[in-house]
Amino acid sequence: MTSPILSPAIPQLPSGNLQRTHEFFRDLLGFDRFRLYAEQGHLIVCRG
């Protein structure tokens, strides 16, 4: 039996306000790359 191959986890968290969520991840958690898809209701954040 071979070991399973694991993919990176990509959590999806609900947000009632994308702008405030963006500010929280940027200012308090230190995320530095963002892509906002406001019309689709998505904010993608990256760090490192």
mmCIF file as gemmi writes it, N, C-alpha and C atoms, coordinates in Angstrom:
data_model
loop_
_atom_site.group_PDB
_atom_site.id
_atom_site.type_symbol
_atom_site.label_atom_id
_atom_site.label_alt_id
_atom_site.label_comp_id
_atom_site.label_asym_id
_atom_site.label_entity_id
_atom_site.label_seq_id
_atom_site.pdbx_PDB_ins_code
_atom_site.Cartn_x
_atom_site.Cartn_y
_atom_site.Cartn_z
_atom_site.occupancy
_atom_site.B_iso_or_equiv
_atom_site.pdbx_formal_charge
_atom_site.auth_seq_id
_atom_site.auth_asym_id
_atom_site.pdbx_PDB_model_num
ATOM 1 N N . MET Axp A 1 ? 0.835 -1.182 0 1 0 ? 1 A 1
ATOM 2 C CA . MET Axp A 1 ? 0 0 0 1 0 ? 1 A 1
ATOM 3 C C . MET Axp A 1 ? 0.881 1.248 0 1 0 ? 1 A 1
ATOM 4 N N . THR Axp A 2 ? 0.562 2.212 -0.845 1 0 ? 2 A 1
ATOM 5 C CA . THR Axp A 2 ? 1.333 3.454 -0.908 1 0 ? 2 A 1
ATOM 6 C C . THR Axp A 2 ? 0.723 4.516 0.002 1 0 ? 2 A 1
ATOM 7 N N . SER Axp A 3 ? 1.545 5.454 0.42 1 0 ? 3 A 1
ATOM 8 C CA . SER Axp A 3 ? 1.068 6.545 1.263 1 0 ? 3 A 1
ATOM 9 C C . SER Axp A 3 ? 0.252 7.524 0.432 1 0 ? 3 A 1
ATOM 10 N N . PRO Axp A 4 ? -0.786 8.11 1.016 1 0 ? 4 A 1
ATOM 11 C CA . PRO Axp A 4 ? -1.578 9.093 0.265 1 0 ? 4 A 1
ATOM 12 C C . PRO Axp A 4 ? -0.782 10.373 0.031 1 0 ? 4 A 1
ATOM 13 N N . ILE Axp A 5 ? -1.099 11.066 -1.04 1 0 ? 5 A 1
ATOM 14 C CA . ILE Axp A 5 ? -0.481 12.356 -1.351 1 0 ? 5 A 1
ATOM 15 C C . ILE Axp A 5 ? -1.41 13.441 -0.823 1 0 ? 5 A 1
ATOM 16 N N . LEU Axp A 6 ? -0.876 14.307 0.017 1 0 ? 6 A 1
ATOM 17 C CA . LEU Axp A 6 ? -1.675 15.371 0.611 1 0 ? 6 A 1
ATOM 18 C C . LEU Axp A 6 ? -1.473 16.69 -0.129 1 0 ? 6 A 1
ATOM 19 N N . SER Axp A 7 ? -2.552 17.365 -0.39 1 0 ? 7 A 1
ATOM 20 C CA . SER Axp A 7 ? -2.514 18.697 -1.001 1 0 ? 7 A 1
ATOM 21 C C . SER Axp A 7 ? -2.549 19.74 0.106 1 0 ? 7 A 1
ATOM 22 N N . PRO Axp A 8 ? -2.101 20.966 -0.168 1 0 ? 8 A 1
ATOM 23 C CA . PRO Axp A 8 ? -2.172 22.004 0.863 1 0 ? 8 A 1
ATOM 24 C C . PRO Axp A 8 ? -3.617 22.32 1.225 1 0 ? 8 A 1
ATOM 25 N N . ALA Axp A 9 ? -3.833 22.662 2.475 1 0 ? 9 A 1
ATOM 26 C CA . ALA Axp A 9 ? -5.168 23.051 2.929 1 0 ? 9 A 1
ATOM 27 C C . ALA Axp A 9 ? -5.474 24.473 2.472 1 0 ? 9 A 1
ATOM 28 N N . ILE Axp A 10 ? -6.664 24.679 1.994 1 0 ? 10 A 1
ATOM 29 C CA . ILE Axp A 10 ? -7.102 25.998 1.572 1 0 ? 10 A 1
ATOM 30 C C . ILE Axp A 10 ? -8.425 26.281 2.271 1 0 ? 10 A 1
ATOM 31 N N . PRO Axp A 11 ? -8.352 26.888 3.469 1 0 ? 11 A 1
ATOM 32 C CA . PRO Axp A 11 ? -9.592 27.147 4.196 1 0 ? 11 A 1
ATOM 33 C C . PRO Axp A 11 ? -10.426 28.236 3.533 1 0 ? 11 A 1
ATOM 34 N N . GLN Axp A 12 ? -11.728 28.095 3.652 1 0 ? 12 A 1
ATOM 35 C CA . GLN Axp A 12 ? -12.66 29.1 3.153 1 0 ? 12 A 1
ATOM 36 C C . GLN Axp A 12 ? -13.498 29.555 4.334 1 0 ? 12 A 1
ATOM 37 N N . LEU Axp A 13 ? -13.4 30.832 4.672 1 0 ? 13 A 1
ATOM 38 C CA . LEU Axp A 13 ? -14.078 31.388 5.829 1 0 ? 13 A 1
ATOM 39 C C . LEU Axp A 13 ? -15.116 32.412 5.387 1 0 ? 13 A 1
ATOM 40 N N . PRO Axp A 14 ? -16.316 32.357 5.95 1 0 ? 14 A 1
ATOM 41 C CA . PRO Axp A 14 ? -17.325 33.347 5.584 1 0 ? 14 A 1
ATOM 42 C C . PRO Axp A 14 ? -16.99 34.726 6.14 1 0 ? 14 A 1
ATOM 43 N N . SER Axp A 15 ? -17.443 35.757 5.45 1 0 ? 15 A 1
ATOM 44 C CA . SER Axp A 15 ? -17.218 37.135 5.89 1 0 ? 15 A 1
ATOM 45 C C . SER Axp A 15 ? -18.463 37.96 5.593 1 0 ? 15 A 1
ATOM 46 N N . GLY Axp A 16 ? -18.878 38.754 6.56 1 0 ? 16 A 1
ATOM 47 C CA . GLY Axp A 16 ? -19.999 39.648 6.346 1 0 ? 16 A 1
ATOM 48 C C . GLY Axp A 16 ? -19.58 40.97 5.742 1 0 ? 16 A 1
ATOM 49 N N . ASN Axp A 17 ? -18.265 41.275 5.767 1 0 ? 17 A 1
ATOM 50 C CA . ASN Axp A 17 ? -17.757 42.545 5.254 1 0 ? 17 A 1
ATOM 51 C C . ASN Axp A 17 ? -16.332 42.318 4.752 1 0 ? 17 A 1
ATOM 52 N N . LEU Axp A 18 ? -16.17 42.237 3.435 1 0 ? 18 A 1
ATOM 53 C CA . LEU Axp A 18 ? -14.854 41.93 2.865 1 0 ? 18 A 1
ATOM 54 C C . LEU Axp A 18 ? -13.821 43.005 3.159 1 0 ? 18 A 1
ATOM 55 N N . GLN Axp A 19 ? -14.223 44.266 3.196 1 0 ? 19 A 1
ATOM 56 C CA . GLN Axp A 19 ? -13.263 45.342 3.474 1 0 ? 19 A 1
ATOM 57 C C . GLN Axp A 19 ? -12.695 45.206 4.888 1 0 ? 19 A 1
ATOM 58 N N . ARG Axp A 20 ? -13.549 44.963 5.87 1 0 ? 20 A 1
ATOM 59 C CA . ARG Axp A 20 ? -13.077 44.802 7.25 1 0 ? 20 A 1
ATOM 60 C C . ARG Axp A 20 ? -12.241 43.532 7.396 1 0 ? 20 A 1
ATOM 61 N N . THR Axp A 21 ? -12.614 42.492 6.675 1 0 ? 21 A 1
ATOM 62 C CA . THR Axp A 21 ? -11.831 41.254 6.702 1 0 ? 21 A 1
ATOM 63 C C . THR Axp A 21 ? -10.446 41.498 6.124 1 0 ? 21 A 1
ATOM 64 N N . HIS Axp A 22 ? -10.38 42.219 5.003 1 0 ? 22 A 1
ATOM 65 C CA . HIS Axp A 22 ? -9.102 42.573 4.381 1 0 ? 22 A 1
ATOM 66 C C . HIS Axp A 22 ? -8.229 43.344 5.368 1 0 ? 22 A 1
ATOM 67 N N . GLU Axp A 23 ? -8.789 44.349 6.036 1 0 ? 23 A 1
ATOM 68 C CA . GLU Axp A 23 ? -8.031 45.146 7 1 0 ? 23 A 1
ATOM 69 C C . GLU Axp A 23 ? -7.539 44.298 8.168 1 0 ? 23 A 1
ATOM 70 N N . PHE Axp A 24 ? -8.35 43.374 8.644 1 0 ? 24 A 1
ATOM 71 C CA . PHE Axp A 24 ? -7.965 42.496 9.748 1 0 ? 24 A 1
ATOM 72 C C . PHE Axp A 24 ? -6.769 41.621 9.361 1 0 ? 24 A 1
ATOM 73 N N . PHE Axp A 25 ? -6.854 40.975 8.206 1 0 ? 25 A 1
ATOM 74 C CA . PHE Axp A 25 ? -5.764 40.102 7.776 1 0 ? 25 A 1
ATOM 75 C C . PHE Axp A 25 ? -4.493 40.898 7.483 1 0 ? 25 A 1
ATOM 76 N N . ARG Axp A 26 ? -4.625 42.093 6.941 1 0 ? 26 A 1
ATOM 77 C CA . ARG Axp A 26 ? -3.474 42.943 6.631 1 0 ? 26 A 1
ATOM 78 C C . ARG Axp A 26 ? -2.858 43.532 7.898 1 0 ? 26 A 1
ATOM 79 N N . ASP Axp A 27 ? -3.668 44.204 8.705 1 0 ? 27 A 1
ATOM 80 C CA . ASP Axp A 27 ? -3.158 44.981 9.832 1 0 ? 27 A 1
ATOM 81 C C . ASP Axp A 27 ? -2.837 44.145 11.064 1 0 ? 27 A 1
ATOM 82 N N . LEU Axp A 28 ? -3.656 43.168 11.379 1 0 ? 28 A 1
ATOM 83 C CA . LEU Axp A 28 ? -3.464 42.413 12.612 1 0 ? 28 A 1
ATOM 84 C C . LEU Axp A 28 ? -2.719 41.093 12.421 1 0 ? 28 A 1
ATOM 85 N N . LEU Axp A 29 ? -2.884 40.459 11.264 1 0 ? 29 A 1
ATOM 86 C CA . LEU Axp A 29 ? -2.248 39.159 11.047 1 0 ? 29 A 1
ATOM 87 C C . LEU Axp A 29 ? -1.028 39.218 10.137 1 0 ? 29 A 1
ATOM 88 N N . GLY Axp A 30 ? -0.791 40.363 9.49 1 0 ? 30 A 1
ATOM 89 C CA . GLY Axp A 30 ? 0.417 40.545 8.698 1 0 ? 30 A 1
ATOM 90 C C . GLY Axp A 30 ? 0.407 39.934 7.313 1 0 ? 30 A 1
ATOM 91 N N . PHE Axp A 31 ? -0.759 39.647 6.762 1 0 ? 31 A 1
ATOM 92 C CA . PHE Axp A 31 ? -0.807 39.142 5.393 1 0 ? 31 A 1
ATOM 93 C C . PHE Axp A 31 ? -0.457 40.28 4.45 1 0 ? 31 A 1
ATOM 94 N N . ASP Axp A 32 ? 0.287 39.96 3.386 1 0 ? 32 A 1
ATOM 95 C CA . ASP Axp A 32 ? 0.818 41.033 2.553 1 0 ? 32 A 1
ATOM 96 C C . ASP Axp A 32 ? 0.394 40.978 1.088 1 0 ? 32 A 1
ATOM 97 N N . ARG Axp A 33 ? -0.267 39.946 0.66 1 0 ? 33 A 1
ATOM 98 C CA . ARG Axp A 33 ? -0.721 39.872 -0.731 1 0 ? 33 A 1
ATOM 99 C C . ARG Axp A 33 ? -2.215 39.583 -0.728 1 0 ? 33 A 1
ATOM 100 N N . PHE Axp A 34 ? -2.932 40.308 -1.569 1 0 ? 34 A 1
ATOM 101 C CA . PHE Axp A 34 ? -4.387 40.21 -1.581 1 0 ? 34 A 1
ATOM 102 C C . PHE Axp A 34 ? -4.915 40.218 -3 1 0 ? 34 A 1
ATOM 103 N N . ARG Axp A 35 ? -6.034 39.577 -3.173 1 0 ? 35 A 1
ATOM 104 C CA . ARG Axp A 35 ? -6.786 39.682 -4.416 1 0 ? 35 A 1
ATOM 105 C C . ARG Axp A 35 ? -8.255 39.728 -4.012 1 0 ? 35 A 1
ATOM 106 N N . LEU Axp A 36 ? -8.911 40.824 -4.333 1 0 ? 36 A 1
ATOM 107 C CA . LEU Axp A 36 ? -10.301 41.022 -3.946 1 0 ? 36 A 1
ATOM 108 C C . LEU Axp A 36 ? -11.193 40.867 -5.168 1 0 ? 36 A 1
ATOM 109 N N . TYR Axp A 37 ? -12.137 39.96 -5.072 1 0 ? 37 A 1
ATOM 110 C CA . TYR Axp A 37 ? -13.156 39.76 -6.101 1 0 ? 37 A 1
ATOM 111 C C . TYR Axp A 37 ? -14.491 40.134 -5.47 1 0 ? 37 A 1
ATOM 112 N N . ALA Axp A 38 ? -14.736 41.438 -5.318 1 0 ? 38 A 1
ATOM 113 C CA . ALA Axp A 38 ? -15.914 41.916 -4.593 1 0 ? 38 A 1
ATOM 114 C C . ALA Axp A 38 ? -17.213 41.456 -5.251 1 0 ? 38 A 1
ATOM 115 N N . GLU Axp A 39 ? -17.251 41.496 -6.583 1 0 ? 39 A 1
ATOM 116 C CA . GLU Axp A 39 ? -18.493 41.112 -7.254 1 0 ? 39 A 1
ATOM 117 C C . GLU Axp A 39 ? -18.838 39.633 -7.059 1 0 ? 39 A 1
ATOM 118 N N . GLN Axp A 40 ? -17.819 38.787 -6.837 1 0 ? 40 A 1
ATOM 119 C CA . GLN Axp A 40 ? -18.072 37.366 -6.563 1 0 ? 40 A 1
ATOM 120 C C . GLN Axp A 40 ? -18.083 37.084 -5.058 1 0 ? 40 A 1
ATOM 121 N N . GLY Axp A 41 ? -17.708 38.069 -4.26 1 0 ? 41 A 1
ATOM 122 C CA . GLY Axp A 41 ? -17.703 37.88 -2.806 1 0 ? 41 A 1
ATOM 123 C C . GLY Axp A 41 ? -16.52 37.098 -2.285 1 0 ? 41 A 1
ATOM 124 N N . HIS Axp A 42 ? -15.337 37.241 -2.924 1 0 ? 42 A 1
ATOM 125 C CA . HIS Axp A 42 ? -14.14 36.507 -2.526 1 0 ? 42 A 1
ATOM 126 C C . HIS Axp A 42 ? -12.987 37.461 -2.22 1 0 ? 42 A 1
ATOM 127 N N . LEU Axp A 43 ? -12.237 37.112 -1.203 1 0 ? 43 A 1
ATOM 128 C CA . LEU Axp A 43 ? -10.986 37.8 -0.865 1 0 ? 43 A 1
ATOM 129 C C . LEU Axp A 43 ? -9.939 36.708 -0.686 1 0 ? 43 A 1
ATOM 130 N N . ILE Axp A 44 ? -8.872 36.754 -1.445 1 0 ? 44 A 1
ATOM 131 C CA . ILE Axp A 44 ? -7.8 35.763 -1.346 1 0 ? 44 A 1
ATOM 132 C C . ILE Axp A 44 ? -6.607 36.462 -0.701 1 0 ? 44 A 1
ATOM 133 N N . VAL Axp A 45 ? -6.083 35.87 0.373 1 0 ? 45 A 1
ATOM 134 C CA . VAL Axp A 45 ? -4.949 36.463 1.088 1 0 ? 45 A 1
ATOM 135 C C . VAL Axp A 45 ? -3.785 35.479 1.116 1 0 ? 45 A 1
ATOM 136 N N . CYS Axp A 46 ? -2.567 36.005 1.074 1 0 ? 46 A 1
ATOM 137 C CA . CYS Axp A 46 ? -1.347 35.197 1.121 1 0 ? 46 A 1
ATOM 138 C C . CYS Axp A 46 ? -0.343 35.863 2.051 1 0 ? 46 A 1
ATOM 139 N N . ARG Axp A 47 ? 0.486 35.049 2.643 1 0 ? 47 A 1
ATOM 140 C CA . ARG Axp A 47 ? 1.554 35.577 3.483 1 0 ? 47 A 1
ATOM 141 C C . ARG Axp A 47 ? 2.794 34.737 3.266 1 0 ? 47 A 1
ATOM 142 N N . GLY Axp A 48 ? 3.923 35.417 3.124 1 0 ? 48 A 1
ATOM 143 C CA . GLY Axp A 48 ? 5.194 34.71 2.969 1 0 ? 48 A 1
ATOM 144 C C . GLY Axp A 48 ? 5.49 34.321 1.541 1 0 ? 48 A 1
